[in-house]
Amino acid sequence: MKAIAIIPARYSSQRLPGKPLMILAGVPLVVHVWQNAKNAEHIEKAVIATDDERIQQVAADYNIP
């Protein structure tokens, strides 16, 4: 059975604001999470769910739904 991964990405977290956009190996962290999710064995599609325009823009830049 296949599943859809919905990745929640909040910019305004309490412990580490902006974490989804932190750069790791030249790529925003939220992109790394999405790539790993979409490559998981039973994941048919992975999407990012956010309420922040900055994260939405990064997703658009990387063609992430």
All heavy atoms as TSV, in Angstrom:
chain	resi	resn	atom	element	x	y	z
A	1	MET	N	N	0.830	-1.183	0.000
A	1	MET	CA	C	0.000	0.000	0.000
A	1	MET	C	C	0.876	1.250	0.000
A	1	MET	O	O	1.870	1.329	0.703
A	1	MET	CB	C	-0.899	-0.005	1.244
A	1	MET	CG	C	-1.802	1.195	1.292
A	1	MET	SD	S	-3.065	1.087	2.558
A	1	MET	CE	C	-2.150	1.537	3.999
A	2	LYS	N	N	0.511	2.226	-0.824
A	2	LYS	CA	C	1.242	3.486	-0.908
A	2	LYS	C	C	0.581	4.535	-0.028
A	2	LYS	O	O	-0.609	4.474	0.252
A	2	LYS	CB	C	1.286	3.988	-2.349
A	2	LYS	CG	C	2.057	3.097	-3.293
A	2	LYS	CD	C	3.534	3.249	-3.059
A	2	LYS	CE	C	4.307	2.468	-4.094
A	2	LYS	NZ	N	5.719	2.693	-4.012
A	3	ALA	N	N	1.361	5.530	0.389
A	3	ALA	CA	C	0.862	6.596	1.257
A	3	ALA	C	C	1.383	7.935	0.755
A	3	ALA	O	O	2.338	8.010	-0.015
A	3	ALA	CB	C	1.313	6.357	2.685
A	4	ILE	N	N	0.744	8.980	1.221
A	4	ILE	CA	C	1.189	10.347	0.935
A	4	ILE	C	C	1.779	10.920	2.215
A	4	ILE	O	O	1.167	10.832	3.277
A	4	ILE	CB	C	0.017	11.220	0.455
A	4	ILE	CG1	C	-0.517	10.699	-0.875
A	4	ILE	CG2	C	0.454	12.679	0.319
A	4	ILE	CD1	C	-1.757	11.407	-1.358
A	5	ALA	N	N	2.965	11.502	2.109
A	5	ALA	CA	C	3.611	12.132	3.256
A	5	ALA	C	C	3.308	13.627	3.230
A	5	ALA	O	O	3.556	14.298	2.229
A	5	ALA	CB	C	5.115	11.912	3.205
A	6	ILE	N	N	2.764	14.129	4.322
A	6	ILE	CA	C	2.512	15.559	4.467
A	6	ILE	C	C	3.488	16.068	5.514
A	6	ILE	O	O	3.435	15.676	6.680
A	6	ILE	CB	C	1.057	15.837	4.878
A	6	ILE	CG1	C	0.117	15.263	3.822
A	6	ILE	CG2	C	0.839	17.335	5.070
A	6	ILE	CD1	C	-1.338	15.313	4.199
A	7	ILE	N	N	4.394	16.949	5.094
A	7	ILE	CA	C	5.461	17.440	5.962
A	7	ILE	C	C	5.069	18.814	6.502
A	7	ILE	O	O	5.005	19.786	5.749
A	7	ILE	CB	C	6.784	17.539	5.176
A	7	ILE	CG1	C	7.132	16.177	4.590
A	7	ILE	CG2	C	7.894	18.087	6.062
A	7	ILE	CD1	C	8.113	16.236	3.449
A	8	PRO	N	N	4.787	18.919	7.803
A	8	PRO	CA	C	4.453	20.226	8.370
A	8	PRO	C	C	5.723	21.062	8.538
A	8	PRO	O	O	6.744	20.561	9.013
A	8	PRO	CB	C	3.829	19.889	9.719
A	8	PRO	CG	C	4.429	18.578	10.089
A	8	PRO	CD	C	4.720	17.859	8.788
A	9	ALA	N	N	5.673	22.315	8.110
A	9	ALA	CA	C	6.850	23.184	8.199
A	9	ALA	C	C	6.424	24.559	8.717
A	9	ALA	O	O	5.833	25.347	7.987
A	9	ALA	CB	C	7.519	23.312	6.837
A	10	ARG	N	N	6.723	24.817	9.994
A	10	ARG	CA	C	6.397	26.105	10.611
A	10	ARG	C	C	7.669	26.934	10.744
A	10	ARG	O	O	8.679	26.451	11.229
A	10	ARG	CB	C	5.807	25.902	12.007
A	10	ARG	CG	C	4.398	25.408	12.002
A	10	ARG	CD	C	3.806	25.411	13.404
A	10	ARG	NE	N	3.725	26.774	13.931
A	10	ARG	CZ	C	4.208	27.133	15.118
A	10	ARG	NH1	N	4.818	26.268	15.888
A	10	ARG	NH2	N	4.093	28.381	15.515
A	11	TYR	N	N	7.587	28.188	10.368
A	11	TYR	CA	C	8.730	29.075	10.514
A	11	TYR	C	C	8.865	29.554	11.952
A	11	TYR	O	O	9.952	29.679	12.485
A	11	TYR	CB	C	8.595	30.280	9.578
A	11	TYR	CG	C	9.835	31.136	9.550
A	11	TYR	CD1	C	10.867	30.844	8.670
A	11	TYR	CD2	C	9.992	32.206	10.410
A	11	TYR	CE1	C	12.021	31.603	8.648
A	11	TYR	CE2	C	11.137	32.973	10.405
A	11	TYR	CZ	C	12.151	32.664	9.522
A	11	TYR	OH	O	13.293	33.405	9.511
A	12	SER	N	N	7.745	29.791	12.602
A	12	SER	CA	C	7.738	30.420	13.930
A	12	SER	C	C	7.696	29.412	15.064
A	12	SER	O	O	6.899	29.538	15.986
A	12	SER	CB	C	6.540	31.365	14.037
A	12	SER	OG	O	6.629	32.373	13.075
A	13	SER	N	N	8.551	28.432	15.048
A	13	SER	CA	C	8.585	27.470	16.146
A	13	SER	C	C	9.149	28.144	17.398
A	13	SER	O	O	9.846	29.161	17.309
A	13	SER	CB	C	9.430	26.257	15.775
A	13	SER	OG	O	10.791	26.612	15.702
A	14	GLN	N	N	8.871	27.585	18.542
A	14	GLN	CA	C	9.338	28.163	19.806
A	14	GLN	C	C	10.829	27.910	20.042
A	14	GLN	O	O	11.549	28.800	20.479
A	14	GLN	CB	C	8.540	27.575	20.974
A	14	GLN	CG	C	7.087	27.980	20.967
A	14	GLN	CD	C	6.904	29.461	21.231
A	14	GLN	OE1	O	7.608	30.056	22.041
A	14	GLN	NE2	N	5.983	30.073	20.512
A	15	ARG	N	N	11.273	26.696	19.771
A	15	ARG	CA	C	12.662	26.341	20.101
A	15	ARG	C	C	13.679	26.866	19.104
A	15	ARG	O	O	14.780	27.268	19.497
A	15	ARG	CB	C	12.806	24.826	20.228
A	15	ARG	CG	C	12.069	24.266	21.423
A	15	ARG	CD	C	12.278	22.787	21.571
A	15	ARG	NE	N	11.740	22.117	20.392
A	15	ARG	CZ	C	12.045	20.902	20.021
A	15	ARG	NH1	N	12.908	20.203	20.719
A	15	ARG	NH2	N	11.505	20.359	18.959
A	16	LEU	N	N	13.342	26.840	17.804
A	16	LEU	CA	C	14.314	27.253	16.796
A	16	LEU	C	C	13.594	27.903	15.614
A	16	LEU	O	O	13.349	27.257	14.592
A	16	LEU	CB	C	15.138	26.049	16.332
A	16	LEU	CG	C	16.329	26.319	15.415
A	16	LEU	CD1	C	17.289	27.327	16.021
A	16	LEU	CD2	C	17.059	25.030	15.117
A	17	PRO	N	N	13.228	29.170	15.756
A	17	PRO	CA	C	12.523	29.850	14.657
A	17	PRO	C	C	13.341	29.814	13.362
A	17	PRO	O	O	14.560	29.976	13.378
A	17	PRO	CB	C	12.383	31.279	15.166
A	17	PRO	CG	C	12.476	31.171	16.648
A	17	PRO	CD	C	13.426	30.034	16.913
A	18	GLY	N	N	12.656	29.548	12.263
A	18	GLY	CA	C	13.311	29.522	10.963
A	18	GLY	C	C	13.993	28.211	10.628
A	18	GLY	O	O	14.645	28.096	9.581
A	19	LYS	N	N	13.846	27.191	11.462
A	19	LYS	CA	C	14.542	25.914	11.251
A	19	LYS	C	C	14.316	25.327	9.858
A	19	LYS	O	O	15.275	24.841	9.248
A	19	LYS	CB	C	14.131	24.918	12.319
A	19	LYS	CG	C	14.829	23.584	12.205
A	19	LYS	CD	C	14.403	22.646	13.320
A	19	LYS	CE	C	15.064	21.296	13.177
A	19	LYS	NZ	N	14.630	20.392	14.254
A	20	PRO	N	N	13.093	25.337	9.307
A	20	PRO	CA	C	12.913	24.728	7.984
A	20	PRO	C	C	13.774	25.363	6.889
A	20	PRO	O	O	14.090	24.721	5.899
A	20	PRO	CB	C	11.431	24.936	7.687
A	20	PRO	CG	C	10.799	25.077	9.023
A	20	PRO	CD	C	11.816	25.779	9.865
A	21	LEU	N	N	14.178	26.616	7.087
A	21	LEU	CA	C	14.962	27.305	6.065
A	21	LEU	C	C	16.456	27.323	6.365
A	21	LEU	O	O	17.239	27.881	5.584
A	21	LEU	CB	C	14.445	28.732	5.884
A	21	LEU	CG	C	12.996	28.836	5.433
A	21	LEU	CD1	C	12.608	30.286	5.237
A	21	LEU	CD2	C	12.747	28.047	4.160
A	22	MET	N	N	16.864	26.693	7.467
A	22	MET	CA	C	18.296	26.628	7.771
A	22	MET	C	C	18.993	25.832	6.668
A	22	MET	O	O	18.469	24.838	6.179
A	22	MET	CB	C	18.528	25.990	9.130
A	22	MET	CG	C	17.996	26.840	10.272
A	22	MET	SD	S	18.337	26.113	11.868
A	22	MET	CE	C	20.003	26.681	12.081
A	23	ILE	N	N	20.169	26.285	6.302
A	23	ILE	CA	C	20.921	25.663	5.208
A	23	ILE	C	C	21.791	24.529	5.747
A	23	ILE	O	O	22.543	24.706	6.699
A	23	ILE	CB	C	21.792	26.711	4.479
A	23	ILE	CG1	C	20.930	27.856	3.960
A	23	ILE	CG2	C	22.602	26.060	3.362
A	23	ILE	CD1	C	19.872	27.437	2.957
A	24	LEU	N	N	21.663	23.371	5.108
A	24	LEU	CA	C	22.464	22.202	5.444
A	24	LEU	C	C	23.040	21.673	4.135
A	24	LEU	O	O	22.281	21.313	3.226
A	24	LEU	CB	C	21.592	21.141	6.119
A	24	LEU	CG	C	22.262	19.822	6.471
A	24	LEU	CD1	C	23.327	20.034	7.546
A	24	LEU	CD2	C	21.228	18.826	6.969
A	25	ALA	N	N	24.347	21.662	4.018
A	25	ALA	CA	C	25.025	21.218	2.793
A	25	ALA	C	C	24.532	21.998	1.581
A	25	ALA	O	O	24.337	21.449	0.501
A	25	ALA	CB	C	24.850	19.723	2.589
A	26	GLY	N	N	24.275	23.297	1.781
A	26	GLY	CA	C	23.897	24.170	0.674
A	26	GLY	C	C	22.426	24.140	0.291
A	26	GLY	O	O	22.031	24.775	-0.680
A	27	VAL	N	N	21.599	23.392	1.036
A	27	VAL	CA	C	20.184	23.232	0.705
A	27	VAL	C	C	19.353	23.457	1.972
A	27	VAL	O	O	19.743	22.997	3.051
A	27	VAL	CB	C	19.930	21.809	0.147
A	27	VAL	CG1	C	18.471	21.594	-0.183
A	27	VAL	CG2	C	20.786	21.556	-1.081
A	28	PRO	N	N	18.204	24.137	1.865
A	28	PRO	CA	C	17.350	24.323	3.040
A	28	PRO	C	C	16.919	22.983	3.652
A	28	PRO	O	O	16.670	22.006	2.927
A	28	PRO	CB	C	16.135	25.081	2.498
A	28	PRO	CG	C	16.637	25.764	1.270
A	28	PRO	CD	C	17.663	24.831	0.690
A	29	LEU	N	N	16.832	22.932	4.968
A	29	LEU	CA	C	16.501	21.710	5.692
A	29	LEU	C	C	15.182	21.103	5.225
A	29	LEU	O	O	15.071	19.878	5.079
A	29	LEU	CB	C	16.447	21.997	7.189
A	29	LEU	CG	C	16.233	20.808	8.108
A	29	LEU	CD1	C	17.346	19.783	7.931
A	29	LEU	CD2	C	16.180	21.275	9.549
A	30	VAL	N	N	14.179	21.920	4.952
A	30	VAL	CA	C	12.880	21.405	4.521
A	30	VAL	C	C	12.994	20.643	3.198
A	30	VAL	O	O	12.269	19.679	2.968
A	30	VAL	CB	C	11.823	22.534	4.451
A	30	VAL	CG1	C	12.070	23.476	3.291
A	30	VAL	CG2	C	10.428	21.969	4.391
A	31	VAL	N	N	13.922	21.014	2.364
A	31	VAL	CA	C	14.146	20.301	1.093
A	31	VAL	C	C	14.751	18.923	1.371
A	31	VAL	O	O	14.342	17.930	0.759
A	31	VAL	CB	C	15.028	21.125	0.132
A	31	VAL	CG1	C	15.353	20.337	-1.124
A	31	VAL	CG2	C	14.344	22.443	-0.207
A	32	HIS	N	N	15.698	18.850	2.299
A	32	HIS	CA	C	16.270	17.553	2.674
A	32	HIS	C	C	15.185	16.620	3.204
A	32	HIS	O	O	15.136	15.435	2.840
A	32	HIS	CB	C	17.349	17.718	3.757
A	32	HIS	CG	C	18.631	18.284	3.274
A	32	HIS	ND1	N	19.545	17.557	2.534
A	32	HIS	CD2	C	19.169	19.528	3.428
A	32	HIS	CE1	C	20.594	18.316	2.254
A	32	HIS	NE2	N	20.384	19.509	2.786
A	33	VAL	N	N	14.315	17.152	4.072
A	33	VAL	CA	C	13.244	16.335	4.648
A	33	VAL	C	C	12.322	15.833	3.537
A	33	VAL	O	O	11.949	14.656	3.502
A	33	VAL	CB	C	12.454	17.143	5.703
A	33	VAL	CG1	C	11.224	16.377	6.161
A	33	VAL	CG2	C	13.348	17.490	6.886
A	34	TRP	N	N	11.958	16.710	2.610
A	34	TRP	CA	C	11.083	16.322	1.496
A	34	TRP	C	C	11.732	15.246	0.624
A	34	TRP	O	O	11.095	14.264	0.255
A	34	TRP	CB	C	10.730	17.548	0.659
A	34	TRP	CG	C	9.953	17.215	-0.566
A	34	TRP	CD1	C	8.622	16.914	-0.644
A	34	TRP	CD2	C	10.457	17.125	-1.897
A	34	TRP	NE1	N	8.275	16.644	-1.952
A	34	TRP	CE2	C	9.389	16.770	-2.737
A	34	TRP	CE3	C	11.714	17.316	-2.455
A	34	TRP	CZ2	C	9.542	16.605	-4.105
A	34	TRP	CZ3	C	11.858	17.144	-3.818
A	34	TRP	CH2	C	10.781	16.797	-4.629
A	35	GLN	N	N	13.008	15.423	0.302
A	35	GLN	CA	C	13.709	14.434	-0.530
A	35	GLN	C	C	13.734	13.065	0.144
A	35	GLN	O	O	13.486	12.048	-0.509
A	35	GLN	CB	C	15.138	14.897	-0.825
A	35	GLN	CG	C	15.199	16.055	-1.779
A	35	GLN	CD	C	16.586	16.652	-1.900
A	35	GLN	OE1	O	17.406	16.574	-0.978
A	35	GLN	NE2	N	16.862	17.266	-3.041
A	36	ASN	N	N	14.008	13.030	1.434
A	36	ASN	CA	C	14.025	11.755	2.154
A	36	ASN	C	C	12.634	11.133	2.223
A	36	ASN	O	O	12.488	9.920	2.073
A	36	ASN	CB	C	14.598	11.938	3.560
A	36	ASN	CG	C	16.088	12.173	3.545
A	36	ASN	OD1	O	16.791	11.686	2.671
A	36	ASN	ND2	N	16.577	12.941	4.499
A	37	ALA	N	N	11.624	11.957	2.431
A	37	ALA	CA	C	10.252	11.446	2.503
A	37	ALA	C	C	9.816	10.863	1.162
A	37	ALA	O	O	9.263	9.767	1.100
A	37	ALA	CB	C	9.295	12.551	2.946
A	38	LYS	N	N	10.068	11.574	0.073
A	38	LYS	CA	C	9.605	11.094	-1.233
A	38	LYS	C	C	10.353	9.845	-1.687
A	38	LYS	O	O	9.857	9.089	-2.512
A	38	LYS	CB	C	9.683	12.187	-2.295
A	38	LYS	CG	C	11.055	12.468	-2.835
A	38	LYS	CD	C	10.996	13.526	-3.917
A	38	LYS	CE	C	12.350	13.782	-4.513
A	38	LYS	NZ	N	12.768	12.837	-5.511
A	39	ASN	N	N	11.524	9.604	-1.124
A	39	ASN	CA	C	12.298	8.417	-1.481
A	39	ASN	C	C	12.029	7.230	-0.565
A	39	ASN	O	O	12.592	6.156	-0.779
A	39	ASN	CB	C	13.793	8.742	-1.487
A	39	ASN	CG	C	14.167	9.654	-2.631
A	39	ASN	OD1	O	13.574	9.596	-3.702
A	39	ASN	ND2	N	15.132	10.527	-2.407
A	40	ALA	N	N	11.182	7.419	0.435
A	40	ALA	CA	C	10.845	6.312	1.339
A	40	ALA	C	C	10.070	5.233	0.570
A	40	ALA	O	O	9.341	5.533	-0.385
A	40	ALA	CB	C	10.023	6.833	2.510
A	41	GLU	N	N	10.201	4.022	0.988
A	41	GLU	CA	C	9.688	2.870	0.248
A	41	GLU	C	C	8.191	2.935	-0.052
A	41	GLU	O	O	7.773	2.656	-1.162
A	41	GLU	CB	C	9.986	1.593	1.030
A	41	GLU	CG	C	9.554	0.332	0.315
A	41	GLU	CD	C	9.921	-0.915	1.086
A	41	GLU	OE1	O	10.682	-0.820	2.070
A	41	GLU	OE2	O	9.444	-1.986	0.689
A	42	HIS	N	N	7.378	3.289	0.902
A	42	HIS	CA	C	5.928	3.230	0.707
A	42	HIS	C	C	5.286	4.594	0.463
A	42	HIS	O	O	4.063	4.717	0.527
A	42	HIS	CB	C	5.268	2.550	1.903
A	42	HIS	CG	C	5.684	1.124	2.044
A	42	HIS	ND1	N	5.296	0.146	1.156
A	42	HIS	CD2	C	6.493	0.512	2.943
A	42	HIS	CE1	C	5.830	-1.008	1.510
A	42	HIS	NE2	N	6.566	-0.811	2.589
A	43	ILE	N	N	6.087	5.585	0.169
A	43	ILE	CA	C	5.554	6.930	-0.064
A	43	ILE	C	C	5.366	7.147	-1.563
A	43	ILE	O	O	6.302	7.043	-2.346
A	43	ILE	CB	C	6.472	8.022	0.524
A	43	ILE	CG1	C	6.611	7.848	2.028
A	43	ILE	CG2	C	5.970	9.409	0.171
A	43	ILE	CD1	C	5.313	7.976	2.798
A	44	GLU	N	N	4.137	7.441	-1.940
A	44	GLU	CA	C	3.803	7.708	-3.341
A	44	GLU	C	C	4.068	9.169	-3.691
A	44	GLU	O	O	4.527	9.489	-4.785
A	44	GLU	CB	C	2.325	7.392	-3.569
A	44	GLU	CG	C	1.861	7.598	-4.989
A	44	GLU	CD	C	0.414	7.177	-5.158
A	44	GLU	OE1	O	-0.092	6.386	-4.341
A	44	GLU	OE2	O	-0.206	7.647	-6.106
A	45	LYS	N	N	3.781	10.067	-2.760
A	45	LYS	CA	C	3.937	11.496	-2.982
A	45	LYS	C	C	4.243	12.159	-1.649
A	45	LYS	O	O	3.723	11.754	-0.620
A	45	LYS	CB	C	2.645	12.071	-3.569
A	45	LYS	CG	C	2.690	13.536	-3.877
A	45	LYS	CD	C	1.376	13.993	-4.502
A	45	LYS	CE	C	1.449	15.454	-4.869
A	45	LYS	NZ	N	0.196	15.903	-5.497
A	46	ALA	N	N	5.097	13.179	-1.675
A	46	ALA	CA	C	5.405	13.946	-0.467
A	46	ALA	C	C	5.125	15.415	-0.753
A	46	ALA	O	O	5.488	15.929	-1.815
A	46	ALA	CB	C	6.862	13.751	-0.061
A	47	VAL	N	N	4.464	16.071	0.190
A	47	VAL	CA	C	4.133	17.491	0.047
A	47	VAL	C	C	4.512	18.231	1.321
A	47	VAL	O	O	4.608	17.631	2.394
A	47	VAL	CB	C	2.632	17.709	-0.259
A	47	VAL	CG1	C	2.241	17.045	-1.560
A	47	VAL	CG2	C	1.764	17.215	0.874
A	48	ILE	N	N	4.719	19.538	1.187
A	48	ILE	CA	C	5.016	20.383	2.336
A	48	ILE	C	C	3.771	21.197	2.667
A	48	ILE	O	O	3.179	21.823	1.787
A	48	ILE	CB	C	6.204	21.321	2.042
A	48	ILE	CG1	C	7.475	20.499	1.844
A	48	ILE	CG2	C	6.385	22.338	3.159
A	48	ILE	CD1	C	8.677	21.308	1.413
A	49	ALA	N	N	3.395	21.186	3.942
A	49	ALA	CA	C	2.272	21.991	4.421
A	49	ALA	C	C	2.834	23.118	5.283
A	49	ALA	O	O	3.521	22.861	6.271
A	49	ALA	CB	C	1.318	21.132	5.245
A	50	THR	N	N	2.581	24.362	4.882
A	50	THR	CA	C	3.117	25.493	5.622
A	50	THR	C	C	2.149	26.667	5.593
A	50	THR	O	O	1.296	26.764	4.716
A	50	THR	CB	C	4.486	25.932	5.047
A	50	THR	OG1	O	5.050	26.920	5.904
A	50	THR	CG2	C	4.361	26.473	3.634
A	51	ASP	N	N	2.326	27.554	6.557
A	51	ASP	CA	C	1.544	28.785	6.598
A	51	ASP	C	C	2.448	30.002	6.380
A	51	ASP	O	O	2.054	31.128	6.607
A	51	ASP	CB	C	0.805	28.915	7.929
A	51	ASP	CG	C	1.744	28.977	9.121
A	51	ASP	OD1	O	2.952	28.740	8.938
A	51	ASP	OD2	O	1.279	29.262	10.237
A	52	ASP	N	N	3.667	29.742	5.932
A	52	ASP	CA	C	4.654	30.811	5.798
A	52	ASP	C	C	5.056	31.002	4.337
A	52	ASP	O	O	5.421	30.032	3.661
A	52	ASP	CB	C	5.892	30.472	6.639
A	52	ASP	CG	C	6.858	31.622	6.717
A	52	ASP	OD1	O	6.724	32.452	7.644
A	52	ASP	OD2	O	7.748	31.713	5.843
A	53	GLU	N	N	5.013	32.230	3.877
A	53	GLU	CA	C	5.341	32.526	2.470
A	53	GLU	C	C	6.793	32.230	2.134
A	53	GLU	O	O	7.107	31.860	1.005
A	53	GLU	CB	C	5.010	33.976	2.153
A	53	GLU	CG	C	3.518	34.261	2.129
A	53	GLU	CD	C	3.194	35.703	1.784
A	53	GLU	OE1	O	4.104	36.440	1.345
A	53	GLU	OE2	O	2.033	36.073	1.960
A	54	ARG	N	N	7.702	32.374	3.098
A	54	ARG	CA	C	9.125	32.101	2.835
A	54	ARG	C	C	9.349	30.619	2.552
A	54	ARG	O	O	10.082	30.256	1.632
A	54	ARG	CB	C	9.981	32.560	4.017
A	54	ARG	CG	C	9.942	34.080	4.218
A	54	ARG	CD	C	10.479	34.464	5.549
A	54	ARG	NE	N	9.462	34.142	6.558
A	54	ARG	CZ	C	9.448	34.626	7.784
A	54	ARG	NH1	N	10.417	35.436	8.183
A	54	ARG	NH2	N	8.498	34.303	8.631
A	55	ILE	N	N	8.699	29.782	3.345
A	55	ILE	CA	C	8.821	28.339	3.117
A	55	ILE	C	C	8.122	27.956	1.822
A	55	ILE	O	O	8.625	27.139	1.051
A	55	ILE	CB	C	8.254	27.553	4.310
A	55	ILE	CG1	C	9.085	27.851	5.568
A	55	ILE	CG2	C	8.232	26.051	4.025
A	55	ILE	CD1	C	8.512	27.307	6.853
A	56	GLN	N	N	6.986	28.572	1.564
A	56	GLN	CA	C	6.254	28.316	0.312
A	56	GLN	C	C	7.124	28.684	-0.889
A	56	GLN	O	O	7.154	27.954	-1.889
A	56	GLN	CB	C	4.966	29.124	0.300
A	56	GLN	CG	C	4.107	28.869	-0.911
A	56	GLN	CD	C	2.826	29.692	-0.873
A	56	GLN	OE1	O	2.654	30.561	-0.031
A	56	GLN	NE2	N	1.936	29.411	-1.799
A	57	GLN	N	N	7.863	29.774	-0.801
A	57	GLN	CA	C	8.726	30.189	-1.902
A	57	GLN	C	C	9.869	29.202	-2.126
A	57	GLN	O	O	10.207	28.871	-3.267
A	57	GLN	CB	C	9.284	31.594	-1.651
A	57	GLN	CG	C	10.109	32.131	-2.805
A	57	GLN	CD	C	9.325	32.195	-4.099
A	57	GLN	OE1	O	8.276	32.830	-4.152
A	57	GLN	NE2	N	9.811	31.549	-5.146
A	58	VAL	N	N	10.463	28.713	-1.041
A	58	VAL	CA	C	11.530	27.713	-1.174
A	58	VAL	C	C	10.975	26.449	-1.823
A	58	VAL	O	O	11.601	25.878	-2.721
A	58	VAL	CB	C	12.170	27.398	0.200
A	58	VAL	CG1	C	13.029	26.143	0.122
A	58	VAL	CG2	C	12.993	28.572	0.677
A	59	ALA	N	N	9.791	26.022	-1.400
A	59	ALA	CA	C	9.164	24.851	-2.005
A	59	ALA	C	C	8.952	25.075	-3.500
A	59	ALA	O	O	9.241	24.192	-4.310
A	59	ALA	CB	C	7.852	24.528	-1.309
A	60	ALA	N	N	8.471	26.232	-3.876
A	60	ALA	CA	C	8.263	26.548	-5.285
A	60	ALA	C	C	9.589	26.551	-6.052
A	60	ALA	O	O	9.667	26.046	-7.169
A	60	ALA	CB	C	7.561	27.883	-5.434
A	61	ASP	N	N	10.638	27.091	-5.439
A	61	ASP	CA	C	11.957	27.138	-6.080
A	61	ASP	C	C	12.479	25.734	-6.393
A	61	ASP	O	O	13.229	25.548	-7.347
A	61	ASP	CB	C	12.965	27.877	-5.199
A	61	ASP	CG	C	12.672	29.366	-5.084
A	61	ASP	OD1	O	11.855	29.897	-5.874
A	61	ASP	OD2	O	13.242	30.001	-4.165
A	62	TYR	N	N	12.124	24.760	-5.555
A	62	TYR	CA	C	12.587	23.373	-5.731
A	62	TYR	C	C	11.502	22.485	-6.353
A	62	TYR	O	O	11.650	21.262	-6.363
A	62	TYR	CB	C	13.042	22.797	-4.398
A	62	TYR	CG	C	14.395	23.319	-3.954
A	62	TYR	CD1	C	14.498	24.499	-3.217
A	62	TYR	CD2	C	15.564	22.647	-4.270
A	62	TYR	CE1	C	15.722	24.984	-2.810
A	62	TYR	CE2	C	16.798	23.116	-3.874
A	62	TYR	CZ	C	16.874	24.292	-3.141
A	62	TYR	OH	O	18.104	24.770	-2.746
A	63	ASN	N	N	10.431	23.098	-6.854
A	63	ASN	CA	C	9.319	22.360	-7.468
A	63	ASN	C	C	8.717	21.313	-6.534
A	63	ASN	O	O	8.422	20.188	-6.942
A	63	ASN	CB	C	9.737	21.702	-8.787
A	63	ASN	CG	C	10.117	22.724	-9.817
A	63	ASN	OD1	O	9.432	23.732	-9.979
A	63	ASN	ND2	N	11.207	22.485	-10.511
A	64	ILE	N	N	8.561	21.696	-5.273
A	64	ILE	CA	C	7.985	20.810	-4.266
A	64	ILE	C	C	6.519	21.179	-4.063
A	64	ILE	O	O	6.219	22.350	-3.827
A	64	ILE	CB	C	8.749	20.943	-2.928
A	64	ILE	CG1	C	10.216	20.566	-3.106
A	64	ILE	CG2	C	8.083	20.099	-1.849
A	64	ILE	CD1	C	11.070	20.856	-1.896
A	65	PRO	N	N	5.633	20.198	-4.176
A	65	PRO	CA	C	4.201	20.504	-3.936
A	65	PRO	C	C	3.921	20.778	-2.469
A	65	PRO	O	O	4.614	20.324	-1.604
A	65	PRO	CB	C	3.486	19.243	-4.403
A	65	PRO	CG	C	4.513	18.154	-4.411
A	65	PRO	CD	C	5.851	18.813	-4.536
